[in-house]
Amino acid sequence: MEYKKLDASRWLLRLDPDDEIVASLGKLAAAEHIRLAMVQGLGAVKKVVMGVYNVPQQAYKANTLTGAFEMLSLTGTLDTMAGKPYSHLHIAIGDEDGLAHGGHLNEAVISATAEIVVTALPGEVDRERSEVTGLNIWKF
């Protein structure tokens, strides 16, 4: 992982083979003291763990895919939970047959590279667990 700070609120992050997206964004947020930001990215991945949340059951159904995939879109937020870096990311990937898969991102390992833009927002937002949904939601 390498990154470049463009100005006071924007970073370019390049991930290399075997880098993991969620962990890399956590390292960037900690190193640069990012408390609230938007994330956008694309690239190529070889392993993805993503899921869909079932609200009544308060559980994720995780799907693990391995192979050659284009990362069509990575989008989400960086913020904090209990004062520590926290990410909420969604991913869409395309396989060799042109089929798309997507969901809430738990883990993604880079096969070739990824280009990610992190844009800090003013202020900060912490998260807390919602008893209603079981999700970690923004606490205002």
C-alpha positions in Angstrom: 0.0 0.0 0.0 1.2 3.5 -0.9 -0.7 6.7 -0.6 -0.3 10.4 -1.5 -1.9 13.3 0.3 -3.2 15.7 -2.3 -4.3 18.5 0.0 -5.8 18.9 3.5 -8.8 16.7 2.7 -7.9 14.3 -0.1 -5.7 11.2 -0.4 -4.9 8.8 -3.3 -4.4 5.2 -2.2 -2.8 2.6 -4.4 -3.1 -1.0 -3.3 -0.8 -3.7 -4.6 -1.1 -7.5 -5.0 -2.2 -9.2 -1.8 -3.1 -5.9 0.0 -6.5 -6.1 1.6 -8.9 -3.1 1.2 -10.6 -2.8 4.6 -7.3 -3.2 6.6 -5.5 -0.8 4.3 -8.2 1.9 4.7 -8.0 1.4 8.5 -4.3 2.0 8.4 -4.7 5.1 6.3 -7.4 6.5 8.6 -5.3 5.9 11.7 -2.0 7.3 10.2 -3.7 10.4 8.8 -6.2 10.9 11.7 -9.2 10.7 9.3 -12.4 10.9 11.4 -15.0 11.2 8.6 -14.5 10.6 4.8 -16.0 9.3 1.6 -14.3 6.4 -0.2 -14.4 5.7 -4.0 -12.3 3.1 -5.9 -11.8 0.6 -8.6 -9.3 -2.1 -9.4 -8.8 -5.8 -9.6 -9.4 -8.4 -6.8 -8.8 -12.1 -6.4 -10.8 -12.8 -3.2 -13.9 -11.0 -1.9 -16.0 -11.6 1.2 -19.2 -9.6 0.9 -22.7 -10.0 2.1 -26.3 -8.9 2.5 -27.8 -8.0 5.9 -31.0 -9.7 7.0 -32.6 -7.2 9.4 -35.1 -9.6 11.1 -32.4 -12.1 11.8 -29.8 -9.3 12.5 -27.2 -11.2 10.6 -25.1 -11.0 7.4 -25.2 -13.7 4.8 -21.6 -13.7 3.7 -20.5 -14.8 0.2 -16.9 -15.5 -0.6 -15.8 -15.4 -4.2 -12.3 -16.2 -5.5 -10.9 -15.9 -9.0 -10.3 -13.0 -11.4 -12.6 -10.0 -10.8 -12.7 -6.4 -11.9 -13.7 -4.1 -9.0 -16.4 -2.1 -10.8 -17.1 0.1 -7.8 -16.0 0.6 -4.2 -18.0 3.2 -2.3 -18.6 4.0 1.3 -17.5 5.9 4.4 -14.7 6.0 6.9 -15.6 7.2 10.4 -15.1 5.9 13.9 -16.7 3.6 16.4 -15.6 4.0 20.0 -13.1 6.5 18.7 -11.3 4.0 16.5 -11.3 3.9 12.6 -14.4 2.2 11.2 -15.4 1.6 7.6 -18.7 1.0 5.9 -18.1 -0.1 2.4 -20.0 -1.6 -0.5 -18.4 -3.3 -3.5 -19.5 -4.4 -7.0 -17.3 -6.8 -8.9 -17.5 -8.3 -12.4 -16.3 -11.8 -13.3 -14.8 -13.2 -16.5 -18.3 -13.8 -17.9 -19.4 -10.2 -17.4 -21.6 -11.1 -14.5 -21.7 -8.6 -11.6 -21.8 -9.4 -7.9 -22.0 -7.0 -5.0 -22.8 -6.4 -1.4 -21.4 -5.1 1.9 -17.6 -5.5 1.9 -16.0 -7.5 4.7 -12.7 -8.3 2.9 -11.2 -7.9 -0.5 -7.7 -9.0 -1.6 -6.1 -7.2 -4.5 -4.9 -9.3 -7.5 -3.2 -6.5 -9.6 -3.9 -3.0 -8.2 -6.6 -0.8 -6.8 -6.9 3.0 -7.0 -8.9 4.5 -4.1 -9.8 8.2 -3.5 -10.5 9.2 0.1 -12.1 12.6 0.6 -12.3 13.9 4.2 -15.5 15.6 5.3 -15.6 18.3 8.0 -16.4 17.1 11.5 -16.6 13.6 12.8 -19.2 11.0 13.5 -18.9 8.0 15.8 -21.0 4.8 15.5 -23.0 2.8 18.0 -24.9 -0.5 17.8 -28.6 -0.1 17.1 -30.8 -2.4 19.2 -33.5 -2.2 16.5 -31.5 -3.3 13.5 -28.3 -4.8 15.1 -26.2 -2.5 12.8 -23.5 -0.1 13.8 -25.2 3.2 12.9 -24.1 6.8 13.0 -24.6 8.4 16.4 -25.6 12.1 16.2 
